[in-house]
Amino acid sequence: MGERTIIPFGPQHPVLPEPLHLDLILEDEKVVGAVPSIGFIHRGLEKLVEKRDFQEMAFVIERICGICSFIHGQGYVQTIEAVMGVEIPERAKYLRSFWGELSRVHSHLLWLGLMADAFGFESLFMHCWRVREKVLDIFEETTGGRVIFSVCKVGGLWKNVDDDTLRRIGGVLKDVEKDIRPLTDVFMRDYTVQKRCVGLGVLTKDEAFQLGAVGPMLRASGVAMDARKLGYAAYGDMEFEPVTENAGDCQARIAVRAREIYQSLDIIRQCIEKMPGGEVAVPVKGSPQGEYLSRLEQPRGEAVYYGKGNGTKYLDRFRVRTPTFANLIPLLHIIPGCDLADVPLLALTIDPCISCTER
Amino acid sequence: MDPQVFFPAVKTEVVEIAQRNKALGYRFAQMHCVKTPSEMFIIYTFEKQDLSIEQYRIPAETDGAVPSVSGVFLAAVLYENEISELYGVEFTGMAIDFGGTLYETAKPRAFAEVAAPVKKTPVKQAAVAE
């Protein structure tokens, strides 16, 4: 056994967009253990529900994260609607799925860019983010925002999107798909990417399930779990199957995310084609009383939302279990045994969102 | 939405519940603590690959020890540390005990007290007060 050294990794590190700290225990170049520290950006946002009106909280919950913002807002209002027994209009459900899938496309493009940057493929990083801008333009056109959208409310949506705009967006997304194709080809087939990612950080099917992995991290190990199959919003009317890979390594996680972009574009197309007419909101009377736990599929994986109301406009509790929180333990499992130089790639491979994790 | 069931349980049963659910093919999905002016409890959620869930509610108290389920599901370890730090609920036998350094909040047990709602001051009154 070589001499053991402890190397601090993070909280500030070029591959980490947000602060996560790992104490890496090394024997020569091999990592034999990792001890995590988080808490650098804990804001206690969940606690605010005791002080803020439940309608206002929809805006706060969106601000948990700048990437999953729409789906956080959706998760909150969906939970409160379940507590209150509110049935929202069909068009609102379809538009929520439409924006949810756009969020997945831009999140996966962001991550693929960061991954390319992490293994030193700068031009690939720039192209991924260039295409992502087109998706953000669609958000800006339909919601008015590029990061925070504030379109979800308890009872439906604040904004509608007319059918002509939706059809035109369908055309724009065809161009986006053409732009993405050569990029995902590089991720899936390029020798340098394969050399860096194949066989790295393997998580077996059983380990992924038992350690609580979610999202692409779980599906890349061959477990076909996707919370969208619960049928919330308009997903019950959409035709899709969870994207899975079997290798459980970094390359498989890249492949799942790359393939999910095409799946999301297909679901958006289905939303546009099947979009029902009518209103996008119903009036909501009274205050939430009761409790409900709902699950949504964020780009990074299954997120859990729990709300408990007491009959006043202030909730007793609102809880968010984010995908990165669930994926931290699997990360700690795949790090031991790797080389020090592989740790940045492995940390990035879970698509860490620490703002979400700490709330 | 279908109504949800939160099965009542007591803290001495949680490890057995976790073991039983594991044997039935469930995995640990999440746990969280709820503090209201009148009660405090912990909810455990287990889920299967087909997305079906089982949920349990156990009463909890600040400084009252609850057996850790991290020996059955390692995934529980961060949740238990979070609850321990924010609510002051002690867990016995945690696989990794951060000893209160997970979040390092400025105020210990920051979530253990129920906050009072913000009283909004009308804009005109606020301007006069200033």
Interface residues (C-beta under 8 A of the other chain):
Chain A: S37 I38 G39 H42 G44 E46 K47 E50 K51 R52 E81 A82 G85 F209 Q210 L211 G212 V223 A224 M225 A227 K229 L230 E291 Y292 L293 S294 R295 V304 Y306 K308 N310 Y314 D316 R317 R319 R321 F325 A326 L328 I329 E358
Chain B: M1 Q4 F6 R27 F28 A29 Q30 H32 V34 K35 T36 I43 T45 Q49 L51 I53 Q55 F73 L74 A75 V77 L78 T101 L102 Y103 E104 T105 A110 F111 V114 A115 A116 P117 V118
